[in-house]
Amino acid sequence: MGLSFSLSADTAQEQGLDLEPPVRMEEEMEVMEERVVEIEHPLPCLSESDTQGIIKGRDLFGYVGIEAVLDQMRRKTMKAGFEFNIMVVGQSGLGKSTLVNTLFKSKVSRKSCTPNYEEKISKTVHLQSVSHIIEEKGVKMKLTVIDTPGFGDQINNENCWEPIVKYVNEQYEKYLKEELNVNRKRRIPDTRVHCCVYFLPATGHWLRPIDVEFMRRLGKIVSIVPVIAKADTLTLEERLEFKQRIRQDLQANGIRVYPQKEYDEDAEDRILNDKIRENIPFAVVGTDKEHQVNGNKVLGRKTKWGIIEVENVAHCEFALLRDLLIRSHLQDLKDVTHNIHYETYRVKRLNESNANGLALSPLTLENAEGIFLTNP
């Protein structure tokens, strides 16, 4: 039999006891349950000033499956494929077509795809493009190569860059108009130039005025990667000195080439891109012919002194260029095109339209160049 008693507050006060008000059994159980939950599942708490918290793997109750998003993105990309548009600029005879074929290990250049192609020096700059679907291990890429025959081939090359500037801006304009359509396509065709490979002749001296002027203008609207063409005509010492002079010229003239320091996203990117910037411009050799070297087939140029192996970094820097354009920075080139160059164009054009009315004003070469004058 249990024994119970009660003590009134007056009696407790007379006896000098400190008696608190009785606590209900239900309240005690709620407090105990809350304590149990806090002990079993500790979660990161947010302060009043925080807007979001970081919950890492060790703080989760169990497996959620967020990492599976990467597999979803991979499957979607493999199914839909993606586009990459590369422009090659340089005077005739520098091996532009050969280098592009070497990059993608297939006959992708306009010269290689044209039956009965006959080399002629064009009197003016005519831009021509050719597209291919390249598939490797289930991944499809629509590659478009834009060639610029006639550039730098004339006695008077004044303003020879204007057709190229116009072409680049026309692709931005085409994309912008598709974006502004009320009933726009689910996937807008991307014809914007993602990269411009500029070919420098292996003179061993300094940049020519046409080189400076072209890269100064185009560097504001597209990602430029300069290369020294047919670098096997230079000795290693001449090549090193020439590269140093070119870097000095680029800096002295305020020419922006890819990858730009201001676009490095973090310390890891900066370390990787600093190594690339140290090797710019890339001294390259191109060929689509294979030769036997120590029992292995390699891409190379055969001379009476030996074979220049294209993919051997001790012979030339083609492998560094290939890694930049395809294996490490292809997506970044597309992101810079969309988020930096195209975005600059889009903002300026929309500001123009707001000033002139609702409709976009016709694009001309004069206002196209003016769009990027304020681009830092």
VOGU-3710 file (C-alpha; in Angstrom, 3 decimals, decimal comma):
1> mglsfslsad> 0,000/0,000/0,000  1,493/3,367/-1,047  1,867/6,259/1,339  1,045/9,788/0,196  0,883/13,127/1,914  0,593/16,775/0,970  2,079/19,853/2,524  0,401/23,223/2,188  2,372/26,315/1,180  1,615/28,027/4,540
11> taqeqgldle> 2,874/25,038/6,557  6,041/24,790/4,420  6,708/28,493/4,945  6,310/28,097/8,739  8,839/25,221/8,682  11,323/27,150/6,497  11,002/24,860/3,475  11,425/26,056/-0,176  8,589/24,355/-2,014  8,167/25,046/-5,785
21> ppvrmeeeme> 4,775/24,706/-7,511  4,033/21,117/-8,599  4,903/20,247/-12,237  2,423/18,311/-14,339  3,370/14,823/-15,490  2,540/15,683/-19,134  4,931/18,663/-19,195  7,713/16,521/-17,702  7,232/13,888/-20,443  7,350/16,541/-23,200
31> vmeervveie> 10,578/17,973/-21,829  12,109/14,471/-21,626  11,068/13,658/-25,218  12,624/16,894/-26,502  15,879/16,092/-24,727  15,942/12,585/-26,208  15,491/13,939/-29,746  18,271/16,476/-29,248  20,649/13,773/-28,073  19,840/11,276/-30,852
41> hplpclsesd> 19,845/13,714/-33,818  22,048/16,750/-33,234  21,562/19,238/-36,080  23,553/22,375/-36,864  21,763/25,383/-35,448  21,355/28,690/-37,232  21,927/31,963/-35,458  19,432/34,796/-35,890  21,759/36,516/-38,389  22,273/33,398/-40,570
51> tqgiikgrdl> 20,189/32,947/-43,722  21,313/29,410/-44,518  23,254/26,615/-42,884  25,606/23,971/-44,229  24,602/20,386/-43,494  27,398/18,017/-44,401  27,330/14,262/-44,819  28,169/13,528/-41,199  25,150/15,580/-40,060  22,629/13,670/-42,191
61> fgyvgieavl> 20,471/10,934/-40,645  21,288/8,631/-43,552  21,811/8,385/-47,314  19,765/10,949/-49,260  20,948/10,392/-52,834  21,904/13,945/-53,837  25,036/12,701/-55,621  22,800/10,799/-58,058  22,042/14,151/-59,705  25,439/13,907/-61,407
71> dqmrrktmka> 24,401/10,634/-63,047  21,137/12,246/-64,167  23,024/15,152/-65,718  25,446/12,781/-67,416  22,640/10,680/-68,922  20,820/13,786/-70,132  23,974/15,250/-71,693  24,850/11,958/-73,392  21,357/11,742/-74,833  21,120/15,340/-76,035
81> gfefnimvvg> 24,785/15,939/-76,849  26,367/19,379/-76,812  27,822/21,981/-79,156  31,309/23,409/-79,455  32,158/26,129/-81,956  35,800/26,923/-82,640  37,152/29,640/-84,926  40,625/29,508/-86,472  42,208/32,765/-87,633  45,534/33,357/-89,338
91> qsglgkstlv> 47,063/33,978/-92,721  47,246/31,231/-95,339  49,915/28,549/-95,044  50,135/28,405/-91,235  48,554/24,937/-90,967  45,168/25,880/-89,527  43,297/23,026/-91,199  45,955/20,483/-90,278  45,975/21,539/-86,635  42,187/21,294/-86,333
101> ntlfkskvsr> 42,283/17,812/-87,852  45,019/16,860/-85,393  43,043/18,225/-82,428  39,995/16,080/-83,151  41,862/13,239/-84,892  39,538/13,327/-87,864  38,988/15,212/-91,128  36,931/18,061/-89,693  38,430/21,115/-91,384  36,686/22,795/-94,301
111> ksctpnyeek> 39,692/22,107/-96,503  39,556/18,381/-95,738  35,795/18,133/-96,304  35,615/19,970/-99,629  35,934/17,701/-102,685  38,514/18,883/-105,221  39,509/21,703/-102,876  41,741/24,254/-104,574  43,797/26,678/-102,486  43,184/30,241/-103,583
121> isktvhlqsv> 44,101/33,478/-101,886  40,846/35,338/-101,328  40,767/39,055/-102,068  38,563/39,657/-99,024  37,896/37,871/-95,729  35,089/35,330/-96,162  34,009/33,337/-93,116  33,040/29,760/-93,838  31,952/27,080/-91,392  31,578/23,306/-91,461
131> shiieekgvk> 29,862/21,153/-88,832  30,279/17,525/-87,780  28,765/15,214/-85,197  31,598/13,515/-83,316  30,744/10,590/-81,044  33,151/9,054/-78,541  32,157/6,503/-75,881  28,484/7,407/-76,206  29,020/11,175/-75,916  27,935/13,222/-78,926
141> mkltvidtpg> 29,369/16,617/-79,770  28,343/18,871/-82,622  31,615/20,495/-83,648  31,553/23,581/-85,848  34,832/24,868/-87,280  34,753/28,459/-88,568  37,542/29,318/-90,992  38,591/32,810/-92,092  40,213/32,536/-95,548  41,731/35,776/-96,760
151> fgdqinnenc> 42,680/37,134/-93,346  46,102/38,786/-93,405  46,815/37,741/-97,008  46,554/41,141/-98,647  49,106/43,911/-99,160  46,712/46,251/-97,361  45,173/44,430/-94,392  43,461/47,469/-92,912  40,235/46,583/-91,124  40,517/42,919/-92,149
161> wepivkyvne> 39,164/41,980/-88,715  35,801/43,703/-89,306  34,059/40,701/-90,974  35,160/38,539/-88,031  33,869/41,025/-85,445  30,609/41,214/-87,370  30,243/37,431/-87,511  30,831/36,975/-83,764  28,267/39,641/-82,906  25,742/38,254/-85,389
171> qyekylkeel> 25,797/34,945/-83,528  25,147/36,755/-80,226  22,302/38,659/-81,899  20,786/35,450/-83,261  20,875/33,824/-79,817  19,406/36,938/-78,160  16,456/37,070/-80,561  15,715/33,404/-79,894  15,726/34,120/-76,158  13,323/37,029/-76,547
181> nvnrkrripd> 10,749/35,053/-78,547  7,449/34,525/-76,737  7,316/30,906/-77,880  10,974/30,115/-77,878  12,524/26,783/-78,617  13,038/24,341/-75,794  16,723/24,242/-76,666  18,130/27,276/-78,459  20,695/26,330/-81,141  24,063/27,687/-80,026
191> trvhccvyfl> 26,133/29,092/-82,886  28,135/31,487/-80,700  31,917/31,264/-81,058  33,243/29,575/-77,913  36,916/29,910/-78,747  39,115/31,658/-81,298  42,512/30,074/-81,946  44,775/32,766/-83,379  47,788/31,569/-85,397  51,020/33,546/-85,130
201> patghwlrpi> 53,762/32,978/-87,729  57,026/31,693/-86,239  59,031/34,824/-87,045  61,009/34,787/-83,817  60,572/38,556/-83,471  57,633/40,490/-82,001  53,903/40,645/-82,618  52,993/42,332/-85,893  50,625/45,344/-85,893  47,866/43,185/-87,403
211> dvefmrrlgk> 48,287/40,648/-84,573  48,070/43,344/-81,906  45,046/45,043/-83,446  43,127/41,823/-84,062  43,624/40,362/-80,585  42,983/43,722/-78,923  39,589/44,012/-80,617  38,504/40,374/-80,582  39,710/39,727/-77,035  36,803/41,846/-75,784
221> ivsivpviak> 34,104/39,711/-77,386  35,462/36,160/-77,592  37,972/33,904/-75,805  41,258/34,027/-77,730  43,961/31,365/-77,495  47,143/32,392/-79,384  49,430/29,715/-80,819  52,773/29,790/-82,617  52,187/27,881/-85,856  54,765/25,484/-87,294
231> adtltleerl> 56,930/25,881/-84,220  59,343/23,212/-85,472  60,955/25,919/-87,617  62,373/27,469/-84,422  65,100/26,120/-82,176  64,194/25,573/-78,532  66,087/28,726/-77,533  64,409/30,804/-80,267  61,018/29,428/-79,273  61,494/30,350/-75,623
241> efkqrirqdl> 62,628/33,894/-76,446  59,761/34,366/-78,916  57,176/33,253/-76,348  58,597/35,709/-73,806  58,439/38,586/-76,302  54,846/37,756/-77,188  53,801/37,723/-73,523  55,459/41,114/-73,077  53,601/42,460/-76,121  50,281/41,105/-74,867
251> qangirvypq> 50,734/42,775/-71,500  52,022/46,062/-72,954  49,013/46,364/-75,287  46,411/45,296/-72,732  45,399/42,267/-74,792  43,192/39,777/-72,979  43,701/36,138/-73,868  42,105/33,066/-72,342  42,163/32,162/-69,472  41,858/35,601/-67,858
261> keydedaedr> 42,882/35,991/-64,217  39,685/37,816/-63,280  37,607/34,765/-64,239  39,400/32,354/-61,866  36,707/31,117/-59,497  38,888/29,919/-56,617  42,456/29,133/-55,527  42,379/25,733/-57,246  41,383/27,336/-60,557  44,067/29,981/-60,131
271> ilndkireni> 46,818/27,405/-59,658  45,703/25,424/-62,725  45,258/28,495/-64,915  48,553/30,052/-63,828  50,346/27,022/-65,291  48,452/27,507/-68,544  49,203/31,233/-68,648  52,906/30,494/-68,224  52,862/28,479/-71,499  50,879/30,951/-73,614
281> pfavvgtdke> 51,284/31,189/-76,564  51,455/27,473/-77,267  54,174/26,454/-79,722  52,427/23,802/-81,817  53,020/21,429/-84,700  50,168/19,721/-86,529  49,988/16,607/-88,673  47,554/13,816/-89,484  50,228/11,273/-90,442  51,402/8,421/-88,246
291> hqvngnkvlg> 54,926/7,013/-87,976  56,529/4,129/-86,116  58,629/5,175/-83,114  60,037/2,420/-80,896  57,375/0,026/-82,125  54,494/2,467/-81,453  52,449/4,500/-83,906  52,644/8,222/-83,185  51,431/11,362/-84,908  54,459/13,205/-86,199
301> rktkwgiiev> 56,325/15,085/-88,904  59,182/13,176/-90,465  62,417/14,977/-91,323  65,831/13,675/-92,284  66,954/14,415/-88,723  64,182/12,382/-87,135  60,468/12,469/-86,297  58,843/15,389/-84,499  56,212/13,793/-82,286  53,174/16,045/-82,137
311> envahcefal> 51,867/14,718/-78,799  55,266/14,657/-77,095  55,580/17,754/-74,855  59,357/17,567/-75,223  58,931/18,270/-78,955  56,050/20,790/-79,001  53,132/22,039/-76,900  50,291/20,598/-78,944  49,252/18,323/-76,060  48,907/21,353/-73,755
321> lrdllirshl> 46,678/23,105/-76,303  44,537/19,977/-76,781  44,104/19,541/-73,029  43,053/23,177/-72,656  40,541/23,192/-75,498  39,017/19,758/-74,961  39,987/17,843/-71,836  40,078/20,459/-69,080  38,502/23,771/-70,185  35,948/23,046/-72,910
331> qdlkdvthni> 32,990/23,614/-70,595  34,640/26,656/-69,059  35,103/28,153/-72,539  31,374/27,740/-73,104  30,565/29,195/-69,675  32,773/32,255/-70,237  31,132/32,772/-73,637  27,642/32,638/-72,138  28,164/34,330/-68,773  30,723/36,983/-69,736
341> hyetyrvkrl> 30,879/37,804/-73,456  27,266/37,103/-74,379  25,939/38,624/-71,156  27,848/41,858/-71,855  26,365/41,929/-75,345  22,849/41,142/-74,095  22,824/43,872/-71,438  24,039/46,545/-73,849  21,568/45,547/-76,550  18,632/45,526/-74,134
351> nesnanglal> 19,662/48,937/-72,807  19,687/50,178/-76,411  16,216/48,743/-77,000  14,872/50,419/-73,858  16,212/53,735/-75,092  14,802/53,290/-78,603  11,546/51,515/-77,789  10,469/47,933/-77,263  11,976/46,450/-80,427  15,685/45,752/-80,859
361> spltlenaeg> 17,327/48,181/-83,239  19,028/46,650/-86,304  22,578/45,470/-85,608  25,299/47,246/-87,565  29,063/46,943/-87,409  29,356/50,382/-85,815  27,010/49,757/-82,892  28,264/46,155/-82,562  31,801/47,380/-81,919  30,482/50,121/-79,630
371> ifltnp> 28,724/47,552/-77,460  32,048/46,316/-76,108  33,897/49,606/-75,745  33,029/49,739/-72,051  33,816/46,090/-71,474  36,722/46,043/-68,944
//
